[in-house]
Amino acid sequence: MRNFHFPGRSTVHATNAMVATSHPQASLAAIEVLREGGTAVDAAVAGSAVLGVIEPQSTGIGGDCFALIQPRGEGKIVAYNGSGRAPKAANADWYLERKISSVPLTSAHAVSIPGVIDAFATVLRDHGKFGFDRLLQPAIKAAEEGYVVAPRIAFDWKNQFEKLKNGTNTVRYLLPGGKPPVAGDVIRQAELGKTLRAIAKDGRDAFYKGPIAEDMVETLRGIGGLHTLDDFAAHTTEVTTPIGTMYKGYDVWQCPPNGPGVTALLMLNILSRFELTKYAPVSVERFHLEAEAARIAYMNREMHVASPDHMKINVAEMLENGFADEYIGKIRLDGLLDLPNVAPPMNPSTIYITVVDKDRNVCSFINSVAHSFGSAIVSNKSGVLFQNRAGGFRIQPGHPNCIEGGKRPLHTIMPGLLTKGGRSTMSFAVMGGQYQPTGQTHLLTNILDYGCDVQEAIDMPRGLHYEGQYQLEDSVPADVVEGLKKLGHKTTSVVGPLGGAQAIWIDWDKGTLTGGSDPRKDGCALGY
């Protein structure tokens, strides 16, 4: 269906196994694991660990992780919540007494306990064949021997120069020669390599206990953090059940809260009330309806979604057919709904990996350090760049997502899985902070409504209605932009690309895999 949009990449095809990541070096590391007989989860961990070195603006071992895994591509889907908690000593009163009304994003207070290493260990325990001793080797090599900076990563590095210039230990670790690297530069991170070596040798405890944990706690407490060694030692990954909805005869699965996946499910429930195919895929009507669905869904997320034990309305209620009818029934094609302006506290960066192995084990795997380069705090000796995920909390007593010791914040990262008749059809996600629910909805409707293949669906022009403005990529045609303005949308052109996506489609009848990878990033899909 390339006749209706801009020419892009070809899809990638294979019969045995496939991986799609945001960097070729990570895709290759994952493919090598698969060729050695590793599982989809083994490959995802290897690729993710590489990205934690070579794509530091997006991910790293100081970040968090979520995963959806379906063994052999059918039956029970397992959700893994590898997000971290606030330090036990954190509470809203402590901040309010100091006249802090929102979490400062480049402070130690923005750092929740990093969850990714324990998440790696947990998914490998349940679904892996190999251990850290094998799977971290490509990441160790990249850190110690050096990696070449890719163009999109260089773009992000340059954009974050001021932030890194003023961070904690970031000049030493992330600004070689005092300036951001450019595409083609070689970067080495010996301290991070040494930390990865310790984890490869002694497992997750090397990170959460002992000298590395002591260094992390000393760094954070040295700049005002409330973290303790007990906070690190107590961290665990939650193994849980996914949430889902049906759209166009397919089941769409997400991790439950504190993940934000319910937002995309709400958007799909709203859009299911409309016949999108009455309108062209890149049209005023289609972009308008998507924006209105997003405004309703994001508003409800910000009101209701938090760590599940603090939510006052549960996910099942939010996914009921009549939920939000008071708004949905008022959607019209000649103007905007009158809704309160929603200002979510986070708009971070992410990496996403999807893997399907020869046994059709399916892994949808997403990691992040939250904002680009996270908190801009690197541990003193161990080279760990910390996320700023606790910036997703509110300092607002009574709000479900108010900061509290031992609580997980509302997240933005969300791996997706599409099934039909209980079998995996597509493992997918769209990176990019607050864009992710809209991005997943856009991707799925491109495929299920408009008949795109996975690469066409990824390539399609994008928009995000965020904080009262409709951010549109330059590829959105001028007449569509003008039409949206006439409806009352305040449009703006985005500086960088909106998000980045990976997807693998499984054709069970033909025995083939079809992969797509976003040209907005540096990555690729590879299969064999």
LUMMIKOL-608051 format. One record per residue (C-alpha): x, y, z; residue in one letter. Coordinates in steps of 0.5 Angstrom, whole numbers, padded with zeros to 4 digits, always signed. Layout:
BEGIN
XYZA
...
This chain:
BEGIN
+0000+0000+0000M
+0006+0005-0001R
+0002+0009-0006N
-0001+0013+0000F
+0005+0015+0003H
+0012+0016+0003F
+0017+0011+0000P
+0021+0008+0006G
+0025+0001+0008R
+0023-0006+0006S
+0021-0011+0011T
+0026-0016+0013V
+0024-0023+0012H
+0026-0030+0015A
+0024-0037+0017T
+0028-0039+0024N
+0029-0032+0028A
+0029-0025+0028M
+0030-0019+0032V
+0029-0011+0031A
+0033-0006+0035T
+0035+0001+0035S
+0042+0000+0033H
+0045-0005+0028P
+0050-0007+0034Q
+0045-0009+0038A
+0041-0013+0033S
+0047-0017+0031L
+0049-0018+0038A
+0042-0021+0039A
+0042-0025+0033I
+0049-0028+0035E
+0046-0031+0041V
+0040-0034+0037L
+0045-0037+0032R
+0048-0040+0038E
+0042-0043+0041G
+0040-0038+0046G
+0032-0036+0047T
+0029-0030+0045A
+0030-0027+0052V
+0037-0029+0052D
+0038-0025+0045A
+0034-0019+0048A
+0038-0019+0054V
+0044-0019+0050A
+0042-0013+0046G
+0039-0009+0051S
+0046-0009+0055A
+0049-0007+0049V
+0044-0001+0048L
+0046+0001+0055G
+0053+0002+0053V
+0052+0005+0046I
+0045+0009+0047E
+0047+0012+0053P
+0041+0017+0052Q
+0036+0012+0052S
+0038+0006+0057T
+0043+0003+0061G
+0044-0001+0067I
+0042+0005+0072G
+0035+0005+0068G
+0028+0001+0069D
+0025-0005+0064C
+0018-0008+0063F
+0017-0014+0058A
+0012-0019+0055L
+0014-0026+0054I
+0009-0031+0051Q
+0013-0038+0051P
+0012-0042+0044R
+0008-0036+0042G
+0002-0039+0045E
-0002-0040+0051G
+0000-0036+0057K
+0003-0029+0057I
+0007-0027+0063V
+0009-0019+0064A
+0015-0017+0068Y
+0015-0011+0072N
+0022-0009+0072G
+0021-0002+0075S
+0024+0001+0081G
+0021+0004+0087R
+0022+0011+0091A
+0027+0010+0097P
+0024+0008+0103K
+0025+0015+0106A
+0021+0019+0101A
+0015+0022+0102N
+0011+0028+0100A
+0011+0032+0107D
+0019+0031+0107W
+0019+0035+0100Y
+0013+0040+0102L
+0017+0042+0108E
+0022+0044+0104R
+0018+0048+0099K
+0019+0042+0093I
+0013+0042+0089S
+0015+0037+0084S
+0021+0032+0083V
+0027+0036+0080P
+0029+0032+0074L
+0037+0033+0075T
+0037+0031+0082S
+0038+0025+0087A
+0031+0025+0088H
+0029+0024+0081A
+0033+0017+0082V
+0028+0011+0084S
+0032+0004+0085I
+0034+0002+0078P
+0031-0004+0076G
+0034-0007+0070V
+0039-0012+0072I
+0034-0015+0077D
+0029-0016+0071A
+0035-0019+0067F
+0036-0024+0072A
+0029-0025+0073T
+0027-0026+0066V
+0033-0031+0064L
+0031-0035+0070R
+0024-0036+0067D
+0026-0036+0060H
+0033-0036+0059G
+0039-0042+0057K
+0045-0037+0058F
+0047-0033+0064G
+0050-0026+0065F
+0057-0029+0064D
+0056-0030+0056R
+0050-0025+0055L
+0054-0019+0058L
+0060-0020+0054Q
+0058-0016+0047P
+0056-0010+0052A
+0063-0011+0056I
+0067-0011+0049K
+0063-0004+0047A
+0065-0001+0054A
+0072-0003+0054E
+0074-0003+0047E
+0070+0003+0045G
+0064+0004+0040Y
+0063+0008+0034V
+0057+0014+0036V
+0051+0013+0031A
+0048+0019+0028P
+0041+0019+0032R
+0045+0018+0038I
+0050+0024+0036A
+0044+0028+0035F
+0041+0027+0042D
+0048+0028+0045W
+0049+0035+0042K
+0042+0037+0044N
+0043+0035+0051Q
+0050+0038+0052F
+0048+0044+0057E
+0044+0038+0061K
+0051+0034+0061L
+0055+0040+0062K
+0052+0041+0069N
+0051+0034+0071G
+0054+0030+0077T
+0060+0026+0074N
+0057+0027+0067T
+0063+0031+0064V
+0068+0026+0066R
+0064+0020+0064Y
+0060+0023+0058L
+0063+0029+0055L
+0070+0027+0052P
+0074+0033+0051G
+0069+0037+0054G
+0064+0037+0048K
+0059+0032+0046P
+0062+0027+0041P
+0060+0027+0034V
+0058+0021+0029A
+0064+0017+0028G
+0067+0018+0034D
+0070+0012+0038V
+0067+0012+0046I
+0070+0008+0051R
+0067+0007+0058Q
+0072+0003+0062A
+0069+0004+0069E
+0062+0002+0066L
+0066-0004+0063G
+0069-0006+0070K
+0062-0006+0073T
+0059-0010+0067L
+0064-0015+0069R
+0063-0016+0076A
+0055-0017+0074I
+0057-0022+0069A
+0061-0026+0074K
+0057-0025+0080D
+0050-0024+0078G
+0045-0019+0080R
+0048-0019+0087D
+0054-0015+0084A
+0050-0009+0083F
+0045-0009+0089Y
+0050-0011+0094K
+0057-0010+0096G
+0062-0005+0093P
+0058-0002+0087I
+0051-0001+0091A
+0056+0002+0096E
+0058+0007+0091D
+0051+0008+0088M
+0049+0010+0095V
+0055+0014+0097E
+0054+0018+0090T
+0046+0019+0091L
+0047+0021+0098R
+0053+0026+0097G
+0048+0030+0093I
+0042+0030+0098G
+0039+0023+0096G
+0035+0019+0101L
+0037+0012+0098H
+0040+0007+0103T
+0044+0000+0102L
+0037-0003+0104D
+0033+0000+0099D
+0038-0003+0093F
+0038-0010+0097A
+0031-0010+0097A
+0029-0009+0090H
+0025-0014+0086T
+0022-0015+0080T
+0014-0017+0080E
+0012-0022+0075V
+0005-0021+0074T
-0001-0022+0069T
-0002-0017+0062P
-0008-0013+0061I
-0012-0013+0054G
-0017-0011+0050T
-0020-0013+0043M
-0019-0009+0037Y
-0021-0011+0030K
-0021-0018+0032G
-0014-0018+0035Y
-0013-0018+0042D
-0008-0013+0044V
-0004-0014+0051W
+0000-0009+0055Q
+0003-0009+0062C
-0001-0007+0068P
+0000-0001+0072P
+0005+0002+0074N
+0006+0001+0067G
+0002+0006+0062P
-0001+0001+0057G
-0008+0002+0059V
-0007+0009+0056T
-0007+0005+0049A
-0012+0000+0050L
-0017+0006+0052L
-0015+0010+0046M
-0016+0003+0042L
-0023+0003+0045N
-0025+0010+0043I
-0023+0009+0036L
-0027+0003+0035S
-0033+0007+0036R
-0031+0010+0029F
-0030+0007+0022E
-0023+0010+0021L
-0023+0007+0014T
-0028+0012+0011K
-0022+0017+0012Y
-0015+0017+0008A
-0009+0015+0013P
-0006+0021+0012V
-0012+0026+0013S
-0015+0031+0017V
-0020+0027+0020E
-0016+0021+0022R
-0011+0025+0025F
-0016+0029+0029H
-0020+0023+0031L
-0013+0020+0034E
-0012+0027+0038A
-0019+0027+0041E
-0018+0019+0043A
-0011+0021+0046A
-0014+0027+0050R
-0019+0023+0053I
-0014+0017+0055A
-0009+0021+0057Y
-0013+0025+0062M
-0016+0019+0065N
-0009+0016+0066R
-0007+0022+0069E
-0013+0022+0074M
-0013+0015+0076H
-0007+0011+0074V
-0001+0009+0079A
+0002+0004+0083S
-0004-0001+0083P
-0005-0001+0090D
-0006+0006+0090H
-0011+0007+0085M
-0018+0008+0087K
-0021+0006+0080I
-0018-0001+0077N
-0016-0003+0070V
-0022-0007+0069A
-0027-0001+0070E
-0023+0003+0066M
-0023-0002+0060L
-0031-0003+0061E
-0035-0001+0054N
-0038+0005+0058G
-0032+0008+0061F
-0031+0015+0059A
-0038+0015+0055D
-0039+0022+0057E
-0033+0025+0053Y
-0033+0020+0047I
-0040+0021+0045G
-0039+0029+0044K
-0033+0027+0039I
-0034+0031+0033R
-0031+0032+0026L
-0032+0040+0026D
-0028+0042+0033G
-0025+0040+0039L
-0028+0037+0045L
-0027+0042+0051D
-0023+0038+0056L
-0018+0040+0062P
-0011+0041+0059N
-0007+0035+0062V
+0001+0036+0064A
+0004+0030+0065P
+0011+0030+0069P
+0015+0026+0064M
+0017+0026+0057N
+0023+0021+0057P
+0027+0017+0052S
+0027+0009+0051T
+0030+0003+0047I
+0025-0003+0045Y
+0027-0010+0043I
+0023-0015+0040T
+0025-0022+0039V
+0022-0028+0036V
+0026-0035+0036D
+0026-0041+0032K
+0022-0044+0037D
+0017-0038+0037R
+0018-0036+0044N
+0016-0028+0043V
+0019-0023+0047C
+0017-0016+0047S
+0022-0012+0052F
+0023-0005+0053I
+0028-0001+0057N
+0029+0006+0059S
+0033+0012+0063V
+0027+0016+0063A
+0029+0023+0060H
+0035+0023+0055S
+0041+0022+0059F
+0036+0021+0065G
+0038+0025+0071S
+0045+0027+0069A
+0048+0023+0075I
+0053+0018+0074V
+0056+0014+0080S
+0063+0016+0082N
+0067+0010+0081K
+0062+0005+0078S
+0060+0009+0071G
+0053+0008+0072V
+0048+0013+0069L
+0042+0014+0073F
+0035+0014+0071Q
+0030+0020+0073N
+0024+0016+0073R
+0022+0018+0080A
+0020+0025+0076G
+0014+0021+0074G
+0011+0022+0081F
+0007+0028+0083R
+0008+0031+0090I
+0001+0032+0091Q
-0002+0028+0097P
-0008+0025+0096G
-0007+0024+0089H
-0006+0016+0087P
+0001+0018+0084N
+0004+0022+0090C
+0011+0020+0092I
+0012+0015+0097E
+0017+0011+0100G
+0017+0004+0097G
+0012+0006+0091K
+0013+0005+0084R
+0012+0012+0080P
+0007+0012+0074L
+0012+0010+0068H
+0012+0011+0061T
+0015+0005+0058I
+0010+0000+0055M
+0012-0006+0051P
+0006-0009+0047G
+0004-0016+0044L
-0002-0017+0039L
-0005-0024+0039T
-0011-0028+0035K
-0014-0034+0038G
-0009-0034+0043G
-0003-0034+0039R
+0002-0029+0038S
+0001-0025+0031T
+0006-0019+0033M
+0011-0017+0038S
+0012-0009+0038F
+0013-0002+0041A
+0014+0005+0040V
+0019+0009+0044M
+0019+0016+0045G
+0016+0018+0052G
+0009+0021+0052Q
+0008+0019+0045Y
+0008+0011+0046Q
+0001+0010+0047P
-0001+0015+0041T
+0005+0011+0037G
+0002+0004+0039Q
-0005+0006+0037T
-0002+0009+0031H
+0002+0003+0029L
-0004-0002+0030L
-0009+0002+0026T
-0004+0003+0021N
-0004-0005+0020I
-0011-0007+0022L
-0015-0001+0019D
-0011+0001+0013Y
-0007-0006+0011G
+0000-0003+0012C
+0005-0008+0013D
+0010-0007+0019V
+0015-0003+0016Q
+0010+0002+0012E
+0006+0002+0019A
+0012+0005+0022I
+0014+0010+0017D
+0008+0013+0017M
+0008+0021+0019P
+0006+0022+0026R
+0003+0027+0031G
+0002+0027+0038L
-0003+0032+0042H
+0001+0034+0048Y
+0000+0039+0053E
-0005+0043+0049G
-0001+0043+0042Q
-0001+0038+0037Y
+0006+0036+0035Q
+0007+0034+0028L
+0012+0031+0024E
+0015+0035+0018D
+0012+0029+0013S
+0005+0031+0015V
+0003+0034+0009P
+0001+0042+0009A
-0006+0041+0007D
-0007+0036+0013V
-0004+0041+0018V
-0008+0047+0016E
-0014+0043+0016G
-0013+0041+0023L
-0012+0048+0025K
-0018+0050+0022K
-0021+0045+0027L
-0018+0049+0033G
-0012+0045+0034H
-0006+0049+0036K
+0000+0045+0031T
+0007+0046+0032T
+0013+0042+0028S
+0017+0037+0032V
+0024+0039+0033V
+0027+0031+0032G
+0023+0025+0030P
+0017+0023+0034L
+0019+0016+0037G
+0022+0010+0034G
+0019+0003+0033A
+0020-0004+0032Q
+0016-0010+0030A
+0016-0017+0028I
+0010-0020+0025W
+0009-0028+0025I
+0006-0032+0020D
+0004-0038+0022W
+0001-0041+0016D
+0007-0040+0012K
+0012-0041+0018G
+0015-0034+0016T
+0017-0028+0020L
+0017-0020+0018T
+0021-0015+0021G
+0020-0007+0021G
+0025-0002+0024S
+0024+0005+0025D
+0028+0010+0020P
+0028+0015+0026R
+0033+0011+0030K
+0039+0008+0028D
+0037+0001+0028G
+0035-0005+0024C
+0031-0012+0024A
+0035-0018+0022L
+0033-0025+0021G
+0036-0032+0019Y
